[in-house]
Amino acid sequence: MTKWTPTHEAPEPLEGPVVPTIVGGTVLWFVLFLVQLPFYGWFDDHGHAWWVWTCLAGAGLGLIGIWYVRGRDAAIKRDAAARDAEGTRGAPGTHGTQADRPTA
């Protein structure tokens, strides 16, 4: 078997509203948990108690996801601001080169 190699470059990754998407998913998991909680006895009697705990786990993991994507978003914005600041200080045509960076 030969190894498959792509014949074209991969497209740039899509950047969308990541933080609101993760927050929305987390809220949805938590709401599903709260909706199912009054019926826990029924779920337990029918062997579906894991549905309730799956929703709680989704909400908990969503909180970790919110923490992660907020930090990622802040890091992307810091990097963009640093690149913009470097671009305004450096000579024209030397954006992001080693010559623009101060040395120790």
N, C-alpha and C positions, 0 to 999 in steps of 0.2 A: 504494500500500500504506500502511496506517496503522500507526503504531507501537503495539506491544502494551504496555500498562501493567498492572501487577498491580492487582487490586481489593482486596487485603488486605495487611497488613504481613507482612514476612518473619519467620519464627520466630527466636528467639534461637539462636546457634550452640551446638552440643553441645560440652561440655567433658568429655572422658574422660581416661583415664590415658594421656596423650600420650607421656610419657617412656618408660614400659615398652613401649608399642607400637612406638616407633622402635627401642628397644634390641632387642626381639624380632625385628623385621624385619632389623636389621643382623646379628644373630647368625645368623639363617636364611641370609642371603646368604653369610656367611663359611663356614658349615658346608657349604653347597652347593659353594662353591669348593673346600674341602678334600676333599670326596667326589669331585669330578670330577678333581682334580689327578693322581691315579695313572693315570687313563685319558687323559691329555693326548695321547698318541701316537695313540690310536684316534680321538679327536675331530679331531686335526689331519689324519689320513689321510682322514677322511670330510668334511672341510671345515666342521667344527663347532667349531673352536678358539675361536671368538668366544663360545661358551656359557661356557667357563671364565672368559674375561676379563670377560664381562658380570657374572658372580657376584662377581668381585673388585671391579669398578667399583661394584656395588650395595653391597658392604661398605664401600668407601671413602666413597661418598656418604652411607651410613648414619652413619658417624662424624661427618661434617659435620652431619648431621641431629641427632645426639645433642647435639653442642655447641650447636646452635641452640635446640632445644626445652628444654634445661636452662636456658639463659640466659633464654628466654621465660618459663619456669615461675618462675624466681627473680624476674624483673621483676614478674610478676603478684602473687607473694606479697609483694614489697616494697611495691607499690602498695596492696595490701589492708591491710597493716600500717600504712602511712602514713595511709590513710583512717580506720582504726580509731583511731589516735592523734589525728588531727584531731577526730574525733567526740567523744572523751572530754574534750578541752580546751575545745571551743567551747560556746557557749550552746545550749540545746535548740532544735532546729528549724533550726540554721544549718550543718548538716553539709555540708562541701565548698564553702562559699561563700567569696567573696573576703575577707570579714570575718574568717574563721578563720585566714587565712594571714598570717604576719608579713611586714612590708615591710622593705626594705633599710634 
